[in-house]
C-alpha cells in the first residue's frame, strides 16, 4: 500500500468469483462470491493498483463445496492448497492482518436483514436444493474489488471498483 496516498479511507473487500454462477436466491443484489479479504480500510487510489498487481500473480483454480455454512447461507469450501494460497497471496499484497483464521466459503445470501426463522428456512432450502451440492466443483476465474459499507444491510451501496480476470499460463 502507498503510505503517501492521501485519499480518504474507505472499506473494501476482495472477492474471488466463479466463472459460472448457477445459484439464484431471493436476496439483495449480490454476486455469488468467495470472500478473500474483508474489511480493508484504505484509500481508493492505491487499492486498485494493488488488486491488479495481486491478480497478475494468480491463475484460475478449482473450488469444491464441502458443506453448507451455519451462519447466513453460504457454502463452505474445501481449504485446498490453491484456495489458501490465493487468500495468502492477496493478504500479502494488501499487507492485511486477519482478525480471525480464514474460512473459505461462497456467499449465497446475506442474512443480516433476515429473522432467525428466515435464515433457518433458507439454510434448509439450500440443503434440499441439490443433494449433490457437496463436492460440487467450479472454476474461480476472477478477482473483484468491491467498496463495501458494513452499515448498509441492504447491500445496495456496495460497488464494484475493479474486476480482474485471472489468466491461464
N, C-alpha and C positions, 0 to 999 in steps of 0.2 A: 504494500500500500504506500502511497506517496504521502509522506508526512508534511509536505509543503502544500498539499491540496487544502484550500480554504473554503471549499464548498460546504454548505450546511449538511450536517449528518442526517441521514435518513435510514430506515430499516429495509434490508434486502434479504432475500432468500435465494439459494441456488437449488434448482430442481433438475433432476435427470428425467427426461421424458422418453417414454416408449414410442417406437415408430408407429405402431398401431394402438389405438385406444378403444378397445371393443366394449368397455363398460359404460353404462349410462344410468344415471340416477337422478332423482328429483332433488337437486341441491343447488345452492348458489353457483354462479358461473365459476368453474374451477376445472382446469385441465388436469386430468389424472397425472400425477407426478410422483416421483420418488424424491423425497427430500434429501439433499446432500448437505447443505448448510442452512441453518435457520438463524434468525436474529443477528444478522450482520449490520452493525451500525457504522456507516461510512458516508463519504461524500459521493455524489453521482458521477463525478468526472473520473476518478481513478477506478471505480468499481467495474466499469465497462472494459477498461484496459486489462484488468486482472482476469475477468471471466474469459475474455478472448484468448489470453495467454494460457490460462488453465486448460481450456478446451482444446487448444492446439496440441497439447501433450497427451490427449486421451483418444482412445479408439472405441467404436461401438462394442458392446458386450451383451451377453445374455443374462437376464434376471429370471429367477424362478420363485414362484409363490410357495411359502412354507405353511402359512396358516392365516386365519382371519384375526386381526388385532382386537384387543379387548376394549380399547378406548376409541370412541368415534367409530367410523367404518373405514378400515384400511386393511390392506393385505400385508402381512409380514413376509419379507423376502429372505431367502437363504443368504446368509452373510458370506458369500463366495469371495475368493481372493480378489476378483475383478471389482466386485461391489465395494469392498472395503478399501481397495487401492484407489478407486475413483474418489471416494469421500476424503481419504487422507491426502490425495493429490490436491484437491480443491482447498482443503483446510490449510495446507502448507502455502498455497498461492495467496490466500487471503490472510495469512498469519492469524488464523482463527483458533481460539482455545475453546474446546467444547465444554459446556456446563455439565454435561452428562454423557455417558457412553453412547455411541452411535448405534441406533437400531434401524436397519434398512427396512423400509416399508413403502408401500404405494398408497397414497391417499386417494380415496374414492369419494369421501363425503366428510365435510367438517361438521361436527356435531355441536358446536358451541351454542347454536341457536335452537337446538332440539331439546325436548324434555327427555328424561331418562327412559320413559316408555317408548318414545320415538326412536331413540338410539338402539334400544333392545330390539325393536321391530326391524330396524334397518340391518342390524347385525344378523338377525335370523334370516331375513330375506337374502342377504349376501351369501350366507351359508347354504341356502336352498337353491340359489341361482344355478349352480352347476356343481354337482358332486365331484366333478373332475377338476375343480379350480385349483386344488392342491397339486403342486408340481407343474402348473401352467407356466410356460416359458414365453418370454417376449424379449425383443431386442431393445436395448437402451441406445438411442442414436442421436440424442440432442441434449445439450445443457441449456437451461434457461435461467436468466436472472430476472427476478421479479422484485419490484418495490412493494413491500407489504406493510400494512398498518395493522398491528395486532389489536387495536381498539375497534377496528371495523369488522364486526362479526358477520356482516352481510357479504364480505369479500369484494364488494363492488368497486372499491377504490384500488384493489390490487392491480398492478400494472406491469405488463411485460416490458422490460427495458432492453434486453438483448437475448437473441436466440442464436446458439452456436451449434452447427451440425458437426457431429463427430465424424472424422474422416477415416475410412479404412486405409490400411497401409498400401 
